[in-house]
Amino acid sequence: MVDVAHIIPRSPDDPPPPPSWWRRPRVLPWLAGGLVVAAGVGGGLWAWQPWRSLEIAQSACWSALSKDDLKPLAGKYGKVYETVPRARIQTPTAPDEPRIRSNDCRVVWNGDDGSGGFLLDVQVYPAWDGVDADRARDVEKHRPVADLDFGPGAVGLASGDESHRVRLYVRCDFQVPTSDKPGTKAPPYVRVDVGGDPIEGASPAGARQAYAEAALKIARVAAAEYRCTNQVQLPAVAPAVPELPKEKADG
């Protein structure tokens, strides 16, 4: 008997036959595996997104803080930098040199998605009004306050305001020039005030603790700049900062 299927020619309208390598049974599992691997790599790259990164300044705030100090405050992607870097802290005992010294430090985070905020907003001044006056102002504005134990040489306060500020008052005896505040006695404390904006992607608890650690490191630099005549006593690490309820609205 003659095999008709081998005699009848193919019609031009028939689809072309698959290539010989496709018809081999061992090729199909290999090809399917390759597609799975490619999909996995593509999905991994999308999750990792190597084209996005977090760029952090190596130091900030009078060189008191390092990259590691800033990292817990930042989001996942973007750039962290100090707005107007200054080499030294301005003090009443030092000449007014705005290009070299400052009382404030601001560190900004700009996210890849256009979001941003202040990672750190730091102020270093003599505690002219005193610790009790600052605490009373927080209470008057319905801000919860917690004492922080920084040892015998300092007093710490944590505030429940929007910035979750940490204030560190360092015992420091220094001489105020008569031209700065005539007839004014030097306060016994230097105040280091640290806070910031809540950044998406950063742990609130980690941020509060980072503020306390930053305040401690900046306080060491401030004590040297203020030339405290007493022996400044500061702990090796900052105490744990408790979670405080948010500031209550007036009325």
Secondary structure, DSSP 8 states (H G I E B T S, - for coil): ---GGGTS---TTS-----TTTT-TTHHHHHHHHHHHHHHHHHHHHHH-TT--EEE-SEETTTTEEHHHHGGGS-SSEEEEESS--SEE--TTS---TTTEESEEEEEEE-TTS-EEEEEEEEEEE-SS-HHHHHHHHHHTT--EEEE---TTEEEEEE-STT--EEEEEE------TTTSTT----SEEEEEEE----TTS-HHHHHHHHHHHHHHHHHHHHHHHT-SS-----SS--------------
